[in-house]
Each structure stands twice: as C-alpha cells, then as structure tokens.
Amino acid sequence: MALKLDELTTALHRALGSGGVQLAPGALRACTVDGITPHVRIAPADAEQIAVALRLCAEHEAAVVPWGGGTAMHWGNVPRHAEVALSLERLTGLVEHDDANLTATVQAGVPLVSLQELLGRRNQFLAIDAARPQRATVGGIVAANTNGPRRMMYGSVRDLVIGMKVVLADGTPIKAGGKVVKNVAGYDMCKLFVGSLGTLGVITEATFKMAPQPETARTVMARGSLPQAAELTREVFASALLPAAVAVVHGEVAASAGFPGESVSVAVWAEGFEEAVARHVRDVTGMAERGGMAVEVLDGARHLRLWEVLRDFGADGMAPAVVRVTVPLAAVMDVIRFVQQPLDGALPQYVAHAGTGTVWLTIADAASAPRWVGRLTTMATERHGHVVLASAPPEVKRRLDVWGPPPPTLSLMKDLKHQFDPHGLLNPGRFVARL
C-alpha cells in the first residue's frame, strides 16, 4: 500500500501542481479524523482538477475525505481508512446572484460568513444558521445537512438547495436540479446528496433560495421553571404568531451567554417588519408574564450574542460528547424532562429547538455517552424520533454506531452507495451502518 500511495502522490503532483498537494506533517495533522491522519492533503483549483484527483485516487484504491471548513468532521463513525484529504478551500467564487429571483449559485469552499456578506450588499441572505459560520463552508453545510435555529421559519438545507454540481468517486461530474425555484424535471437528486456526509460524491457548487433581510429583529427571553417553560412554548405555538425560532435553554447555557442561569429560559426570536415584530414581542411578553415568568426583551448585540451561543452549542469541540435527539414537536419537553434523571454524575446541558423538534445535549463524561444514547434511543423511538451521537472521542465511537439502529431503508442506502461509490472510497465507514 505504501508503494501505491507514493505513486499516487507523484501522480497528484503532476495533475495538480505543487500548490495543490501538501505533505507537511502539520497540514496532515490538521486533517486528522478521529485519530486517523491522511497520507496526503490536496487542494484542487477547480471542479476539473477535483475530477482528475478522484480518478487517480480510484485507480490507486485510496480513500478520500472531502474537507470544507472542518466544522462537521466530528460527525459520523470512525473512518475505516483515509489516505487523502481533499480540501475545497480554493473553490471560493460566487458564481451568480440572481437577486430578482432570490437565488444564488456559489462554489462549495465559500465560508458561510463570506457568502452572507456578499448577499447582504443586495439586502438578501441565506437562511441557514450553521454553527461557526466563519469556518463552515457551503459544501460542508450541505453535505452535513447543518441546520440552525431559524429552520422552523425558513426551512431546512434540503428545502433551500435547488441545484448542485457534484463529482462522483470515479471522477464523473454530474448536475442536479437547476438555478430556478420551479424545477420539476425528473428526480430531485439534490436531496440525495444533502446530508450524505460526502459518501456519495464531492459537492463542488450549490444553488440556493435566498430570503430578503428582515427589517428588524428582537428576542423575548423568559425565565422560570420547566413547567412554566413548557406552558409558554405550548401557548406560543397555539397562537397565530410566526416566530423565527423558539428555544428552551438550560440555565448554564444561558449563563454562558451572559444571562441569569438559575432557571430554565425560553427564547423567542421574532424578525420581519417592525409592526409584526412589535406584536410578537407584546404577545409573547404577555403570555410569559401571565405565567409568572421573568421577561427581558433583547435587541442589537445582546440578541445576536444569545443566538450565536445557541447556534454554536455543542459545536465548539469543548464538550466531551454531544448528542442530538430529534422528536416530534409535542415530545420536545419529554426529552428535557427525561434528561433530568441522573446517570453517572452530572446531568446533560441542553438547547431544545422547540419549533423543529431538535434537542442538543452536551455530556460532561464521554464514557457515559453510550449509556445516555441507549436510554435516549429507547425514549425517542417510543415517540417516533431518533438519536445521533454527534461528537465523542474515537474510543467511544467504536463502541456503537453513532447514527443509531439501522433504518428500514438500509438496503436501499447500500444500493445507492454501491451505484455512486462502488469501491467505497468516499468517507468509508463514516455514514449510517458504517457505509
């Protein structure tokens, strides 16, 4: 294998040039995934070079790990092997921004914060609140299906992607979808690649639906007991209000954002025209105060700071283990009540996105993560939900499938993997059932 890798490195140098191939130990260590360090790091200049590189890797049977900003590399099972890290860092162009039709096409290596800055010049934005947007890239966000707090208002990544270009494992370039919102010809192949974690192909370009920038935004922050928080969220969703996000927040998480942390908090984000936001603030404040909760209205920097903390919760690499529980909206409070039951010491901290059914948990003792995952999986399955171990040390990941029990569609997933990557060279072992 060593001889093959040396031959591959030589071939990659010829195809990509010296600037496209890195062998320095520091560069390779920076691309370590769950303790596995690649033999070579490449940074192709464009989609054509990516196609050439993947063809060479396929010929030499070298496994490839696509790499965007590295913010979601903690996702997935431990890879079986990883010889080549393929960085998209040189694909950073805004291909087209059709502001009249609210669409934009962008190369996969563009950091989200850079894209938002470009779109903001025309008073538009991409309504995806991915964690760590300074580093998170468009391609990585799509591949990992990274959603954020405002998903309940604007939709998920799967809803916002309308087209993409992908290079398959054998170097074949393909296109899916298009550059217009109404695109109904054939199968919607975009949804196949969203959330596939780079196991079916390397995304090189994506087209998204945009949204107009809201005129104003504010947050109602209500503090009280867990029963009070449950009643407030129930009342908000039973009303005619349409908030951008609703989160139930553990006290210590609120404290990390600079707010009192002695109780549970409910944060309700309202944005849009001033009149609509004012109504949301007035109505939610009234609901909370009638329920006996302490209320604070946030705007400007404090509003932004709170949602940055909630957006990045569990994604900063500081927590020993992170678990994501997804359940129907009516079961979100069940999850929070469930994690109040002690298991081997400290209780998990949580941020529960009540409008999307997603609850993020950080676990202080990574060794106890498999037991938490087992208990939570039983509870979530009873409520038609599922659990993912989003982050943990590799020795913990090896004890279970981080994606949970195999889904009923596993045979179909295996067939698709074989069709798109017959030799299993793209992120081998990292996806569901170690595909």
C-alpha positions, 0 to 999 in steps of 0.5 A: 500500500505504501508503494501505491500511495507514493505513486499516487502522490507523484501522480497528484503532483503532476495533475495538480501542481505543487500548490495543490498537494501538501505533505507537511506533517502539520497540514496532515495533522490538521486533517486528522479524523478521529485519530486517523491522519491522511497520507496526503492533503490536496487542494484542487483549483477547480471542479476539473482538477477535483475530477482528475484527483478522484480518478487517480485516487480510484485507480490507486484504491485510496480513500478520500475525505472531502474537507470544507471548513472542518466544522462537521468532521466530528460527525459520523463513525470512525473512518475505516481508512483515509489516505487523502484529504481533499480540501475545497478551500480554493473553490471560493467564487460566487458564481451568480446572484440572481437577486430578482429571483432570490437565488444564488449559485456559489462554489462549495469552499465559500465560508458561510460568513463570506457568502452572507456578506456578499448577499447582504450588499443586495439586502438578501441572505441565506437562511441557514444558521450553521454553527461557526459560520466563519469556518463552515463552508457551503459544501460542508453545510450541505453535505452535513445537512447543518441546520440552525435555529431559524429552520422552523421559519425558513426551512431546512438545507434540503428545502433551500438547495435547488441545484448542485454540481457534484463529482462522483468517486470515479471522477464523473461530474454530474448536475442536479436540479437547476438555478430556478425555484420551479424545477420539476424535471425528473428526480430531485437528486439534490436531496440525495446528496444533502446530508450524505456526509460526502459518501456519495460524491464531492459537492463542488457548487450549490444553488440556493433560495435566498430570503430578503433581510428582515427589517428588524429583529428582537428576542423575548427571553423568559425565565422560570421553571420547566413547567412554566417553560413548557406552558409558554412554548405550548401557548406560543405555538397555539397562537397565530404568531410566526416566530423565527425560532423558539428555544428552551435553554438550560440555565448554564447555557444561558449563563454562558451567554451572559444571562441569569442561569438559575432557571430554565429560559425560553427564547423567542426570536421574532424578525420581519417588519417592525409592526409584526415584530412589535406584536410578537414581542407584546404577545409573547411578553404577555403570555410569559408574564401571565405565567409568572415568568421573568421577561427581558426583551433583547435587541442589537448585540445582546440578541445576536450574542444569545443566538450565536451561543445557541447556534454554536452549542455543542459545536465548539469541540469543548464538550466531551460528547454531544448528542442530538435527539430529534422528536416530534414537536409535542415530545420536545419537553419529554426529552428535557424532562427525561434528561433530568434523571441522573446517570453517572454524575452530572446531568446533560446541558441542553438547547431544545429547538422547540419549533423543529423538534431538535434537542442538543445535549452536551455530556460532561463524561464521554464514557457515559455517552453510550449509556445516555444514547441507549436510554435516549434511543429507547425514549425517542423511538417510543415517540417516533424520533431518533438519536445521533451521537454527534461528537465523542472521542474515537474510543467511544465511537467504536463502541456503537454506531453513532447514527443509531439502529439501522433504518428500514431503508438500509438496503436501499442506502447500500444500493445507492452507495454501491451505484455512486461509490462502488469501491467505497472510497468516499468517507468509508465507514463514516455514514449510517451502518458504517457505509 
